[in-house]
Amino acid sequence: MRDTHGGHPEGDTAPARPSDRREQTRTALLTAAERLWAERGIHGASLDDIAAAAGLTKGAVYSNFTGKTDLLLALMERFTSDPTRTDVCDELRAAEKDGDATGRSSSRHEPDERARQLALLLVEFWLYGMRDYAAGWRIADWYAERRARLASQLDPDDAIAPHERATLTLALDFGLAFQHLLDPARVPADLYKTGKNLMQGRPN
């Protein structure tokens, strides 16, 4: 029987609000872009491909993002703002907290597919920014924000300014992560602990 008070019949679910549907659409597109760009590269997966992978139309992409660069930047922002997401360097940081008596990281921290996917995405972001000037300076701002956040967490050091140490630490993060994921046997994860201690002036 119809509810004469304007509500929904018992057992019915209220329809999703437009804002909820929009957020669900954006999330589906970002998730599809993350997977396809890691698998094929940013230039190897079109907006049509991303829309299809998300079960949506290309129009849904343009109703949420102005284009590929806007979608890319939204994906980068999701990595930055969501504390529950795994960072590509987490596997290396775990070596510092979970080493055995020899200082080696435990076997449960071997790099998994998630870490590899994130590493591939970071390379794609960097390459896209190098090839596209308009996107490049915005991606550079994203890296600058990460450096500034890290610098604010570092203790003062008379030998080198915090922002310089942050820059070198990020270089260590990304460079060592990429080498480790490509060649874990010859670039062990616990090198991150050694490098971090050197950067912070601590004895190994």
Backbone hydrogen bonds, N-H to C=O, Kabsch-Sander energy under -0.5 kcal/mol:
donor,donor_aa,acceptor,acceptor_aa,energy
4,T,2,R,-0.7
6,G,3,D,-1.3
12,D,9,P,-2.4
21,R,17,R,-2.4
22,R,18,P,-2.4
23,E,19,S,-2.0
24,Q,20,D,-2.4
25,T,21,R,-2.3
26,R,22,R,-2.6
27,T,23,E,-2.5
28,A,24,Q,-2.3
29,L,25,T,-2.3
30,L,26,R,-2.6
31,T,27,T,-2.4
32,A,28,A,-2.1
33,A,29,L,-2.6
34,E,30,L,-2.5
35,R,31,T,-1.9
36,L,32,A,-2.7
37,W,33,A,-2.7
38,A,34,E,-1.3
39,E,35,R,-2.0
40,R,36,L,-3.4
41,G,36,L,-0.5
41,G,37,W,-1.4
44,G,41,G,-0.6
45,A,41,G,-0.6
45,A,42,I,-0.7
50,I,46,S,-2.1
51,A,47,L,-2.6
52,A,48,D,-2.5
53,A,49,D,-2.4
54,A,50,I,-1.6
55,G,52,A,-1.3
56,L,51,A,-3.3
60,A,57,T,-0.9
61,V,57,T,-0.9
61,V,58,K,-0.5
62,Y,58,K,-1.8
63,S,59,G,-1.3
64,N,61,V,-1.4
65,F,61,V,-2.8
71,L,67,G,-2.1
72,L,68,K,-2.6
73,L,69,T,-2.6
74,A,70,D,-2.0
75,L,71,L,-1.9
76,M,72,L,-2.2
77,E,73,L,-2.3
78,R,74,A,-1.7
79,F,75,L,-1.6
80,T,76,M,-1.7
81,S,77,E,-2.9
82,D,78,R,-1.7
85,R,82,D,-1.4
90,D,87,D,-1.8
92,L,89,C,-0.6
93,R,89,C,-2.4
94,A,90,D,-2.3
95,A,91,E,-0.6
95,A,92,L,-0.7
96,E,92,L,-0.6
96,E,93,R,-0.9
97,K,93,R,-0.9
98,D,94,A,-1.8
100,D,104,R,-2.6
103,G,100,D,-1.9
106,S,98,D,-1.1
109,H,106,S,-1.8
110,E,107,S,-1.6
116,R,112,D,-1.9
117,Q,113,E,-2.5
118,L,114,R,-2.2
119,A,115,A,-2.1
120,L,116,R,-2.4
121,L,117,Q,-2.1
122,L,118,L,-2.3
123,V,119,A,-2.0
124,E,120,L,-2.3
125,F,121,L,-2.8
126,W,122,L,-2.2
127,L,123,V,-2.6
128,Y,124,E,-2.7
129,G,125,F,-2.3
130,M,126,W,-1.9
131,R,127,L,-1.6
132,D,128,Y,-1.7
133,Y,131,R,-0.6
136,G,132,D,-2.7
137,W,133,Y,-1.6
138,R,134,A,-0.6
139,I,135,A,-2.5
140,A,136,G,-2.5
141,D,137,W,-1.6
142,W,138,R,-1.5
143,Y,139,I,-2.0
144,A,140,A,-2.5
145,E,141,D,-2.2
146,R,142,W,-1.7
147,R,143,Y,-2.5
148,A,144,A,-2.6
149,R,145,E,-2.2
150,L,146,R,-2.2
151,A,147,R,-2.8
152,S,148,A,-1.8
153,Q,150,L,-1.4
154,L,150,L,-0.5
154,L,151,A,-1.1
164,E,161,A,-0.5
165,R,161,A,-2.3
166,A,162,P,-2.6
167,T,163,H,-1.8
168,L,164,E,-2.3
169,T,165,R,-2.4
170,L,166,A,-2.3
171,A,167,T,-1.9
172,L,168,L,-2.2
173,D,169,T,-2.9
174,F,170,L,-2.8
175,G,171,A,-2.4
176,L,172,L,-2.4
177,A,173,D,-1.9
178,F,174,F,-2.5
179,Q,175,G,-2.0
180,H,176,L,-2.8
181,L,177,A,-2.6
182,L,178,F,-1.6
183,D,179,Q,-2.4
186,R,183,D,-0.5
187,V,183,D,-1.8
191,L,188,P,-1.6
192,Y,189,A,-1.9
194,T,190,D,-1.4
195,G,191,L,-2.9
196,K,192,Y,-2.8
197,N,193,K,-2.3
198,L,194,T,-2.0
199,M,195,G,-2.3
200,Q,196,K,-2.0
201,G,198,L,-0.8
202,R,197,N,-2.9
